[in-house]
């Protein structure tokens, strides 16, 4: 599993977690959907791998050096 989520993308995903919880707390978002969005964003942000990016061939991670992962 090659990492494909960059640092800025990770922080955005973690922000999405916080925003979805806040929106659910105020009743803007149903709790079930907010939890689903939060879990997916948190897992992909912490692991550095997004399966959807992998399928689409997208990477927001900076490639550095020879043989960078």
SEPA-525184 format. One record per atom (N, C-alpha, C): residue number from 0; residue in three letters; atom name; x, y, z. Coordinates in steps of 0.05 Angstrom, whole numbers. Last residue first. Layout:
// SEPA-525184
seq;type;atom;x;y;z
NUM;ALA;CA;X;Y;Z
...
***
This chain:
// SEPA-525184
seq;type;atom;x;y;z
68;UNK;N;179;133;-39
68;UNK;CA;155;117;-36
68;UNK;C;130;134;-40
67;UNK;N;233;146;-83
67;UNK;CA;215;154;-62
67;UNK;C;189;138;-63
66;UNK;N;277;137;-115
66;UNK;CA;262;114;-105
66;UNK;C;244;121;-82
65;UNK;N;309;196;-97
65;UNK;CA;310;173;-115
65;UNK;C;295;149;-101
64;UNK;N;269;252;-73
64;UNK;CA;292;234;-75
64;UNK;C;288;211;-94
63;UNK;N;199;255;-62
63;UNK;CA;226;266;-58
63;UNK;C;247;244;-61
62;UNK;N;135;273;-77
62;UNK;CA;155;253;-83
62;UNK;C;182;265;-80
61;UNK;N;82;290;-36
61;UNK;CA;106;300;-50
61;UNK;C;126;277;-53
60;UNK;N;16;269;-46
60;UNK;CA;41;266;-30
60;UNK;C;64;275;-48
59;UNK;N;-28;264;-73
59;UNK;CA;-22;291;-64
59;UNK;C;3;291;-48
58;UNK;N;-44;226;-129
58;UNK;CA;-28;227;-105
58;UNK;C;-23;256;-98
57;UNK;N;-86;183;-167
57;UNK;CA;-80;209;-157
57;UNK;C;-62;207;-132
56;UNK;N;-110;139;-191
56;UNK;CA;-82;145;-198
56;UNK;C;-73;173;-188
55;UNK;N;-159;120;-177
55;UNK;CA;-158;142;-197
55;UNK;C;-129;149;-205
54;UNK;N;-146;83;-138
54;UNK;CA;-161;74;-161
54;UNK;C;-158;95;-184
53;UNK;N;-121;117;-100
53;UNK;CA;-106;95;-112
53;UNK;C;-119;85;-138
52;UNK;N;-162;151;-84
52;UNK;CA;-139;162;-98
52;UNK;C;-124;140;-113
51;UNK;N;-192;111;-58
51;UNK;CA;-203;125;-81
51;UNK;C;-181;138;-98
50;UNK;N;-159;98;-14
50;UNK;CA;-165;78;-35
50;UNK;C;-176;91;-61
49;UNK;N;-108;135;12
49;UNK;CA;-136;137;4
49;UNK;C;-142;117;-18
48;UNK;N;-62;138;65
48;UNK;CA;-71;124;40
48;UNK;C;-101;127;36
47;UNK;N;-49;156;114
47;UNK;CA;-35;168;90
47;UNK;C;-42;154;64
46;UNK;N;-71;143;162
46;UNK;CA;-55;123;148
46;UNK;C;-39;134;124
45;UNK;N;-98;191;176
45;UNK;CA;-77;180;194
45;UNK;C;-59;159;180
44;UNK;N;-133;199;133
44;UNK;CA;-114;220;141
44;UNK;C;-92;209;158
43;UNK;N;-163;153;131
43;UNK;CA;-146;159;108
43;UNK;C;-126;181;115
42;UNK;N;-187;156;183
42;UNK;CA;-171;133;175
42;UNK;C;-152;140;152
41;UNK;N;-215;206;179
41;UNK;CA;-195;201;199
41;UNK;C;-176;178;192
40;UNK;N;-251;197;136
40;UNK;CA;-231;219;135
40;UNK;C;-209;215;155
39;UNK;N;-281;154;157
39;UNK;CA;-266;151;132
39;UNK;C;-244;172;130
38;UNK;N;-302;177;204
38;UNK;CA;-285;153;205
38;UNK;C;-269;150;180
37;UNK;N;-332;221;183
37;UNK;CA;-310;225;202
37;UNK;C;-292;201;203
36;UNK;N;-371;195;152
36;UNK;CA;-353;214;139
36;UNK;C;-328;218;157
35;UNK;N;-397;166;193
35;UNK;CA;-385;153;170
35;UNK;C;-364;170;156
34;UNK;N;-415;207;227
34;UNK;CA;-396;187;237
34;UNK;C;-382;173;214
33;UNK;N;-450;234;192
33;UNK;CA;-427;248;203
33;UNK;C;-406;228;213
32;UNK;N;-489;194;184
32;UNK;CA;-473;204;161
32;UNK;C;-448;218;171
31;UNK;N;-508;190;236
31;UNK;CA;-498;167;222
31;UNK;C;-480;175;199
30;UNK;N;-527;242;249
30;UNK;CA;-505;230;263
30;UNK;C;-492;207;248
29;UNK;N;-542;289;197
29;UNK;CA;-550;266;213
29;UNK;C;-525;252;225
28;UNK;N;-526;358;204
28;UNK;CA;-518;332;192
28;UNK;C;-530;310;209
27;UNK;N;-545;396;237
27;UNK;CA;-544;402;209
27;UNK;C;-540;376;193
26;UNK;N;-543;391;292
26;UNK;CA;-566;380;278
26;UNK;C;-567;385;248
25;UNK;N;-498;403;320
25;UNK;CA;-518;425;316
25;UNK;C;-542;416;300
24;UNK;N;-470;356;315
24;UNK;CA;-478;365;342
24;UNK;C;-500;387;341
23;UNK;N;-459;355;261
23;UNK;CA;-478;335;272
23;UNK;C;-488;344;300
22;UNK;N;-422;396;259
22;UNK;CA;-447;398;244
22;UNK;C;-468;378;254
21;UNK;N;-381;374;291
21;UNK;CA;-394;398;299
21;UNK;C;-421;401;285
20;UNK;N;-367;329;259
20;UNK;CA;-377;325;287
20;UNK;C;-392;350;296
19;UNK;N;-350;354;213
19;UNK;CA;-373;336;211
19;UNK;C;-384;331;239
18;UNK;N;-305;383;231
18;UNK;CA;-329;397;221
18;UNK;C;-353;379;220
17;UNK;N;-270;342;246
17;UNK;CA;-279;362;266
17;UNK;C;-305;375;257
16;UNK;N;-262;318;196
16;UNK;CA;-272;303;219
16;UNK;C;-284;322;240
15;UNK;N;-241;360;167
15;UNK;CA;-267;349;159
15;UNK;C;-279;333;182
14;UNK;N;-191;363;192
14;UNK;CA;-210;385;195
14;UNK;C;-239;377;187
13;UNK;N;-170;316;172
13;UNK;CA;-174;318;200
13;UNK;C;-193;341;207
12;UNK;N;-166;332;118
12;UNK;CA;-183;309;125
12;UNK;C;-189;310;155
11;UNK;N;-129;373;122
11;UNK;CA;-156;379;112
11;UNK;C;-175;357;120
10;UNK;N;-84;344;138
10;UNK;CA;-96;364;156
10;UNK;C;-124;372;148
9;UNK;N;-76;312;92
9;UNK;CA;-81;300;118
9;UNK;C;-95;320;137
8;UNK;N;-64;352;54
8;UNK;CA;-88;335;50
8;UNK;C;-96;322;77
7;UNK;N;-15;368;72
7;UNK;CA;-37;387;72
7;UNK;C;-64;372;70
6;UNK;N;14;319;65
6;UNK;CA;11;331;91
6;UNK;C;-13;351;92
5;UNK;N;-18;272;19
5;UNK;CA;3;291;28
5;UNK;C;-4;303;54
4;UNK;N;-29;206;4
4;UNK;CA;-42;230;16
4;UNK;C;-19;247;28
3;UNK;N;-9;158;-11
3;UNK;CA;-16;177;-33
3;UNK;C;-30;202;-22
2;UNK;N;33;102;0
2;UNK;CA;20;126;11
2;UNK;C;15;146;-11
1;UNK;N;19;38;-23
1;UNK;CA;36;62;-26
1;UNK;C;21;87;-16
0;UNK;N;17;-23;0
0;UNK;CA;0;0;0
0;UNK;C;18;25;0
***
